[in-house]
């Protein structure tokens, strides 16, 4: 996969951006690929949304690193509009510096999170069947998000902070290291770390379970991105499917 990170920010210096891209590229190759058998060529480019010029080259996925999410020139609405016009069929993600600040997380860790999740499920459609949470009867469909359950856990590659991620064992899949997460922290299959969360689908609806250290402020920060978030896009897919079934 050719995964492009487009820096639309005026805050992140080019040198810092490049160091982050190199570290996350190393994480993908040395840590993530052996576990998930998924790799990528991660490259970073500078982009001005005002130019409305498509990114050159081949892109299998694009992540936008931007300033304030409410800024129409570098925020969600601007990036969504740009992507829809120029790269509509290519999977995408967003990292916004104000959201990172609200969530009290390094932007490089958030970027690492988005990169790994795009690799695992580019179109945000994959699920894994597992026992319902909270020891309820029956089975549900867990969204295949590899960093959400370990949100808040991180480690260093050089000077760059990157995100922890779940292993194949987390979803009761065979292969891989046998660990539920890269850092080997306490985490059951289909469970959640203190600062993390996961989403599952049941009865045609999406449901979220939060870790016990997730605060109201953290939840408010996530809501700032609204439909730009992967989990929100999954929920929209379920709503559209339900409406189609009723038609």
N, C-alpha and C positions, 0 to 999 in steps of 0.2 A: 504493500500500500504506500502511496505517496501522500503523506499527510502534511499540509501546509498550515503554519501558524502565521496569521496576518496581524502584525502590530499596527493597530489604528490609534494607539495611544500617543499622547504628547508627554506623558509622565515617565514612561520607561525608556531609559537611555539605550541606544543601539548596542553598546558594549554589554550591558547587563542582560539585554534580551538575548544576545547571541550566546552568552555563557549559559543561560537557562535552557536554550534550545539544545545545546550540546549535551548538557547533563540529562535532560529528559530523553534525548535520543539514546544515550547510554543506558538509561533505565529500561527503555523499551527492549533494546537488544540483549542486555546482560541479565536482566531480572524478569521482565514480563514475558518475553518470547519463550524462554525455556519452560515456563509454567503453562502458558496458554497456546503455545505453538502459533502465535500471531506476531508478526513483525511489521515494521514500517520504516520508511525513510522520512524522518522528521526534519523539515526545513523551515526556516523563518524568513519572512519578507516584511518590508515596511509597506503600508498601504494607506492612501488617503481616500476616504469614501467620497469626498467632494469631487474627485476627478471622475467617478463613476466608470472608470476604465477597468475591464475584467483583468484578473490576475493572469499573467502569462504562464504557460507551461501546463503540465498534466497534474491534476489534483483529484485524488480519490476521496479526500475529506478536507475541510477547512475549519479552523478554529480562529475566532476573532478575539484579540486581546485589546480591550478598549478602556476609555476613561468612564466618566459618570454614565450610568445606565439611562439616565433621563435626558442626556444630551442628544438631540436628534442627529447631530453630525458624526458622533462617535459612539453613541449608545445603541440600545437594543433596536429601536425603530429604524435608525439609519443603517445598521448592519443587516437587519432583516430585509430591508428594502433593497440594499445593494446585492445581497445574496440571491434574493428572489429574481432580480433582474438579470444577473450575470451567471449564476451558478446554481440555479434552482434545483437541479436533480442530484447535486452533490451533498452528501451528509455534512452537517455543520455543528459547531458548538460555540459557546461564548464564555469568555472570562472577563469580568469587569472589576476594575480596581476598587470601586466603592463597595461592591458586594463583598469582596475579599476583606476590606476593612471592617465592614459591619459584622462579618462572620469571624473576624479576628484570625484570619488565616493568610499565610504568605501567598502572593499571587502566583509564585512559581509552583507551590503545592496544588493550588486550584487548577493551574494549567496542566500539571502532570495528571491530575484526576481526570480532566476532560480528555486528554490524549489517550489514556488507557481505556476509558469507557468507549470512546469512538472506535478504537481498535477492536474491542470485544464485541460490540454490537453497533455498527455504523448507522443503521437505520432506526435504532431504538424500538425494535419490534420483538426481540427474542425473549422467551420466558423459559423457566425450568419448573417442572412440577415437583411439589414437595408437600409435606404435611402442613396443615394449617397452623399458624402461630398461636401462641398462648394455650397450647394443648387442646385446641378445639377439634372436633371431629372433622374428617374429610381432608381433601387435598385442595391446594390453590396453585396459582401460577405466579411464581416469583420473577420479577423483571430481572434480566441479566445485566445488572449494573455492578461493576467489579470494584468500585471505590466507595460507593455510598455507605455500605455497612461499616467501613473502617474510617469514615470521615473523622478528622481530628487527630488521626495517627499519622506521623510523618517520619522521615529520616533524611539524612544528608548524602548528597553526591557532590563531593568537593564542597563548595560554599553554597550550593543550591539545595533548597528544601523541596522534597518531592513527596508524593502521597503513597501511603501504604495501600495495598490492594488485596482482594481476596484471591485464594487459589481455587483450583478445580474442586478440591475437597469440600469447599464451602457449599457448593451446589450438589454435593454427593456424586460428583463426576469422577470417573476413573482417570488415571494418569496424573501427571504433574508431580509435585513434591510430596503430596499427602498432607500438607499444611493447609489450614483454612485461611491463612493470610500470610503475606510475605514476611512480616516481622515476627510471626509466630506468637502473637499476643493471644490471650485467652479469648476465644471466639468459637461458638458452636456452629455447626452447619445451619444455615438459614437463620442465624442469630444476628445480633447487632452489637457493635462496640459502643461505649458510653456516649461518644459524640456523633455517632453515626445514625443511619436510618436505612430502611429498605421499603420497597413498594411491592405489593402483590395485587393480583387481579382475581376477583371472585364475583360471580353473579353479574358479569359484565361491567363491573365498576372497579376503580383503582382505590387501594387503601394503603396508608403509610403507617409504619411503626417507627418511633423515634427512640434513640438511646436515652438513658436516664439523665444525661448531662446536657441534652439539647434544650436551650433556653427559648423563651418567647422572642427574644431579640434575634436569635439565629433563624427562627422560622420566618420572622418578618423580613430578614435579609434575603432569604430564598424567594419569597413571594415577589420581591422587587423585579425579578426577571420574568415572572409570569409565564407566558406561552413560549418564551425562549428556552426554558428549562427542558431537559430531556424527559423527566418524569411527567411534566405537564403535557408534552407532546404525546406521550403514551396515553395519558388520560383522555386527550382529545380523540385519539384513534378509537378508544373504546366507546366514546360518546357517539362518534360518527357511525360505528358499526351497529350500535343499539338503535340509532335512528333509521338506518337502512333496513334493519330487521323488522321494524314497525311499519315501514312504508308499504 
